[in-house]
Amino acid sequence: MTTTVDLVPGMVTTRDAIAAAYGCGTFQGIEPADDAGKVFVYSDPFAGEEYGYTFDGRADDDEFGPLYLYTGAGAKGDQKPSGRNGSLLTHAEKGREVHLFVAHGKVPGGGAMRQRYIGEMVLDQVKPYDVRRGPGQDGVMRNVLVFRFRPAPGTTPAWTEADLQMAAAASDWEITETAVDVPEPVVLPAQSGAKVKNTEQHNTSETTADIPATQRKVLRREGELVKAFVAHLAAAGHHTHSFQIAVKGEPGALTPDLYDATDHVLYEAKGLTTRANVRMAIGQLLDYRRHLPEAQTLRVAVLLPTAPTPDVQALLAGQGIALVYQDHGGFAGWPLV
């Protein structure tokens, strides 16, 4: 290493400078620096736009705080959770820091791209990545891994309005496989101090949260529920998949849990049977249905691990939404009448 680069959020540098300081490559979006114990991630949303997808960028905050999405490595064919993508998935296990940069215009008088440093990141504990559909360099649709980054404890990210996800140019939908794999949560370094840390950046209050173990269990329960129901439907000869729905003028994508193509039914699963969870499922289903083909005949249903209270059941019935829940090794309420 011949130079020193202080990684201060907001600084602008180049890949060459990072490579000289930390001993990594300069050409890939994910560049591990093994000897330095770091992985450098270079995000360029405009590069993805050229291929027809705009997954990269800061997504809306959720109940756990800020979130930055990043499309993984692999220009053609389905992306795999190995190789350079694997270096992200194993960063905590190997004690490597992840440092995120965003393209920041070209170096004056040259063709190299400048890089603005956002800050140190960690992968989401519960869901390290989503699988999305997008075209490769050859124009063929394939599965891409969209990593879900959170600010590392103690980090105040230097992102700006320009780093928000790009809005979709047109409304459209794409058939996807149902997410039935339920990987173990990624183990992150222990949080220090309070579980929730309030920070302020660009006059906007933000929260970085340590996701509670109970919430991890709930989300895993939801995944296991979908997995079991997909197996149940398959045993009955039903074909299932899901959708990726782009909405014109909005960033990101809507992703329903499960579609039964045989019965033309859309399901939204929840890991808890509380009123709040069921109400959320109702809103999601009504939103999804508006954007899907043959919406007038599409039936919708909520999938739960146990039966909710009688009044919640009446709420669903009053909205014309079916209820299916696990019961003694099977699924009560299925098949739908």
C-alpha positions in Angstrom: 0.0 0.0 0.0 1.6 3.2 -1.1 -0.9 5.8 -0.1 -3.4 6.5 2.6 -7.1 7.3 2.1 -9.1 8.3 5.2 -12.6 6.9 4.8 -14.7 9.9 5.8 -18.4 9.9 4.7 -18.9 12.5 2.0 -15.4 12.5 0.7 -14.9 12.1 -3.1 -12.1 9.9 -4.4 -11.4 7.4 -7.2 -11.2 3.6 -7.5 -7.5 3.9 -8.2 -6.9 5.8 -5.0 -8.8 3.1 -3.0 -7.0 0.3 -4.8 -3.6 1.9 -4.1 -4.4 2.3 -0.4 -6.1 -1.0 0.4 -5.0 -3.4 -2.3 -8.2 -4.2 -4.1 -9.2 -4.2 -7.8 -10.6 -1.3 -9.7 -13.0 -2.7 -12.3 -15.8 -4.6 -10.5 -18.7 -3.3 -8.5 -17.7 -5.5 -5.5 -14.0 -5.4 -4.7 -12.8 -7.4 -1.7 -9.5 -6.2 0.0 -8.6 -9.3 1.9 -5.4 -8.0 3.6 -7.2 -4.9 4.7 -10.2 -6.7 6.0 -12.6 -4.7 3.9 -15.0 -5.1 0.9 -15.6 -2.0 -1.3 -18.9 -1.6 -3.0 -19.3 0.8 -5.9 -22.9 1.7 -6.8 -23.8 3.3 -10.1 -27.6 3.6 -10.6 -27.3 5.1 -14.1 -25.4 2.0 -15.2 -28.3 -0.2 -14.2 -30.7 2.1 -16.0 -29.0 1.5 -19.2 -29.9 -2.2 -18.9 -33.5 -1.5 -18.0 -33.6 -1.8 -14.2 -33.1 0.8 -11.4 -32.8 -1.2 -8.2 -29.7 0.6 -6.8 -30.3 3.6 -4.4 -31.6 4.6 -1.1 -35.0 3.0 -0.5 -37.7 4.3 1.8 -36.9 3.9 5.5 -38.7 1.0 7.1 -39.4 0.2 10.8 -35.7 -0.7 11.2 -34.3 2.5 9.8 -32.4 3.5 6.7 -31.9 1.1 3.8 -29.7 1.2 0.7 -30.3 -1.3 -2.1 -27.4 -2.6 -4.3 -27.6 -4.9 -7.3 -25.0 -7.7 -7.1 -22.3 -9.0 -9.4 -23.0 -10.9 -12.7 -23.7 -9.2 -16.0 -25.5 -12.2 -17.7 -27.5 -15.0 -16.5 -28.9 -15.5 -13.0 -26.8 -14.0 -10.3 -25.6 -16.4 -7.6 -24.8 -15.9 -3.9 -21.2 -16.8 -4.4 -18.0 -15.3 -5.7 -18.0 -11.5 -5.3 -21.6 -11.7 -4.0 -20.5 -14.2 -1.5 -17.8 -11.8 -0.2 -20.7 -9.6 0.9 -22.7 -12.4 2.5 -19.8 -13.6 4.5 -18.4 -10.2 5.5 -19.5 -10.3 9.1 -18.5 -13.9 9.5 -15.0 -13.1 8.2 -14.8 -9.8 10.2 -14.7 -7.6 7.0 -16.0 -4.1 6.9 -18.2 -3.1 3.9 -17.7 0.4 2.5 -20.2 1.9 0.1 -19.4 4.4 -2.7 -21.7 6.0 -5.3 -20.6 7.2 -8.7 -20.1 11.0 -8.6 -19.3 12.1 -12.2 -16.2 11.8 -14.2 -12.8 13.1 -13.3 -12.2 16.4 -15.2 -10.3 15.8 -18.3 -10.4 12.0 -18.0 -12.7 9.0 -18.4 -12.4 7.6 -14.8 -15.5 7.9 -12.6 -15.2 9.8 -9.3 -16.6 8.0 -6.2 -18.4 9.6 -3.3 -18.1 7.7 0.0 -21.4 7.0 1.7 -20.1 5.2 4.7 -19.6 1.8 6.3 -22.6 -0.6 5.8 -23.7 -4.0 7.1 -26.1 -6.4 5.5 -29.7 -6.6 6.9 -29.8 -9.2 9.6 -33.0 -10.8 8.6 -33.1 -10.5 4.8 -29.6 -9.8 3.3 -30.9 -9.7 -0.2 -34.0 -9.8 -2.4 -34.2 -11.7 -5.7 -35.5 -9.5 -8.5 -36.0 -9.8 -12.2 -34.0 -7.6 -14.6 -32.3 -7.8 -18.0 -28.6 -8.6 -18.3 -26.2 -7.1 -20.7 -27.5 -9.4 -23.4 -31.1 -8.2 -22.8 -32.3 -11.5 -21.5 -34.4 -11.4 -18.3 -32.7 -13.1 -15.3 -32.7 -13.2 -11.5 -30.6 -10.5 -9.9 -29.6 -10.3 -6.2 -30.5 -6.9 -4.7 -28.5 -6.5 -1.4 -30.1 -4.7 1.5 -27.5 -2.5 3.3 -28.0 -0.8 6.7 -25.6 1.8 8.1 -23.1 0.2 10.4 -23.3 1.1 14.1 -21.8 4.5 14.7 -22.0 5.5 11.0 -23.8 8.6 9.8 -24.2 8.0 6.1 -23.4 10.9 3.7 -26.2 10.2 1.3 -28.2 13.0 -0.4 -31.5 13.3 -2.3 -29.6 12.3 -5.4 -29.0 8.9 -3.9 -32.7 8.0 -3.8 -33.8 5.1 -6.0 -34.9 6.1 -9.5 -38.6 6.0 -10.3 -39.9 3.5 -12.8 -40.4 4.9 -16.3 -43.5 2.8 -16.8 -45.9 0.5 -15.0 -45.3 -3.2 -15.7 -45.2 -6.6 -14.1 -42.9 -9.5 -14.4 -43.5 -13.1 -13.3 -41.1 -14.3 -10.5 -40.5 -17.4 -8.5 -42.0 -17.4 -5.0 -39.4 -16.9 -2.4 -39.6 -20.2 -0.5 -36.0 -20.4 0.7 -35.6 -19.3 4.3 -31.9 -18.8 5.0 -30.6 -18.3 8.5 -30.3 -14.6 9.4 -26.9 -13.0 8.7 -25.0 -12.5 12.0 -23.8 -9.0 12.3 -21.3 -7.5 14.8 -22.9 -6.8 18.2 -24.3 -3.3 18.6 -22.7 -1.2 21.2 -24.6 1.1 23.5 -28.3 1.7 23.1 -30.3 -0.6 20.7 -31.6 2.5 18.8 -29.4 5.3 17.8 -30.7 8.6 16.6 -28.6 10.5 14.1 -29.1 13.5 11.9 -27.8 14.0 8.4 -28.8 16.7 5.9 -31.4 18.0 8.4 -33.3 14.7 8.4 -33.7 12.6 11.5 -32.9 9.0 10.9 -32.9 5.9 13.0 -30.6 2.9 12.8 -32.1 -0.1 14.6 -30.8 -3.4 15.9 -33.5 -5.7 14.7 -34.9 -7.6 17.7 -34.6 -11.4 17.8 -38.3 -11.7 18.2 -38.9 -9.8 14.9 -36.3 -12.1 13.2 -38.3 -15.1 14.4 -41.6 -13.6 13.1 -40.2 -13.0 9.6 -38.7 -16.5 9.5 -42.1 -17.9 10.6 -43.6 -16.0 7.7 -41.1 -17.5 5.3 -41.6 -21.0 6.6 -45.4 -20.5 6.3 -45.1 -19.6 2.6 -42.7 -22.5 2.0 -45.1 -25.0 3.6 -48.1 -23.7 1.8 -46.3 -23.8 -1.6 -45.5 -27.4 -0.9 -49.1 -28.0 0.0 -50.3 -26.5 -3.2 -47.7 -28.4 -5.3 -48.8 -31.7 -3.8 -52.4 -30.8 -5.0 -51.1 -30.2 -8.5 -51.2 -26.4 -8.3 -48.7 -24.1 -10.0 -47.4 -21.1 -8.1 -45.2 -18.1 -8.6 -45.2 -14.4 -7.7 -44.9 -11.0 -9.4 -42.5 -8.0 -9.5 -44.7 -5.0 -10.1 -43.2 -1.7 -11.2 -45.3 1.4 -10.8 -44.7 4.4 -13.1 -43.2 7.4 -11.2 -42.3 5.3 -8.1 -39.0 3.7 -7.0 -38.6 0.0 -6.2 -41.1 -2.7 -6.9 -44.2 -4.3 -5.3 -43.6 -8.0 -4.5 -46.6 -10.1 -3.5 -45.9 -13.2 -1.4 -47.6 -15.9 -3.5 -49.8 -16.4 -6.5 -51.7 -19.6 -7.2 -51.9 -19.7 -11.0 -54.2 -22.7 -10.9 -56.9 -21.0 -8.9 -56.1 -17.4 -9.8 -55.6 -16.4 -6.2 -53.1 -13.9 -4.7 -52.0 -14.6 -1.1 -50.3 -12.3 1.4 -48.7 -14.0 4.3 -48.1 -12.7 7.8 -46.1 -14.3 10.6 -48.5 -13.0 13.3 -52.3 -13.1 13.5 -52.7 -9.7 15.1 -55.2 -7.2 13.9 -52.4 -4.8 12.8 -50.8 -7.5 10.7 -54.1 -8.5 9.1 -55.0 -4.9 8.3 -51.6 -4.5 6.7 -52.2 -7.6 4.6 -55.6 -6.3 3.5 -54.0 -3.0 2.3 -51.2 -4.8 0.4 -53.6 -7.2 -1.4 -55.9 -4.3 -2.5 -52.9 -2.4 -3.8 -51.3 -5.4 -5.6 -54.6 -6.4 -7.2 -55.0 -3.1 -9.0 -51.8 -3.7 -11.0 -52.1 -7.4 -12.0 -53.7 -9.0 -15.1 -57.3 -10.2 -14.9 -57.8 -8.1 -11.8 -61.6 -8.3 -12.0 -61.6 -12.1 -11.5 -58.5 -12.3 -9.2 -59.3 -13.6 -5.7 -57.2 -12.5 -2.8 -56.5 -14.3 0.5 -54.5 -13.7 3.7 -52.3 -16.6 4.8 -51.7 -16.9 8.6 -49.9 -19.4 11.0 -53.0 -19.7 13.2 -56.6 -18.6 13.3 -57.2 -14.9 14.2 -59.9 -13.7 16.5 -63.5 -14.0 15.4 -63.7 -10.2 14.8 -60.6 -10.2 12.6 -62.1 -13.1 10.7 -65.3 -11.0 10.2 -63.2 -8.1 9.0 -61.7 -10.2 6.3 -65.1 -11.6 5.3 -66.6 -8.1 5.1 -63.9 -7.1 2.6 -64.4 -10.2 0.5 -60.9 -11.5 1.4 -60.4 -15.2 2.0 -58.6 -16.6 5.1 -56.3 -19.6 5.1 -54.3 -20.7 8.2 -52.3 -23.6 9.3 -54.3 -26.2 11.3 -53.1 -29.6 12.5 -50.6 -30.1 9.7 -52.9 -28.8 7.0 -54.4 -25.5 5.9 -57.9 -24.5 7.1 -59.9 -22.5 4.6 -58.3 -24.1 1.6 -59.4 -24.8 -1.0 -61.2 -21.5 -1.3 -65.0 -21.7 -1.8 
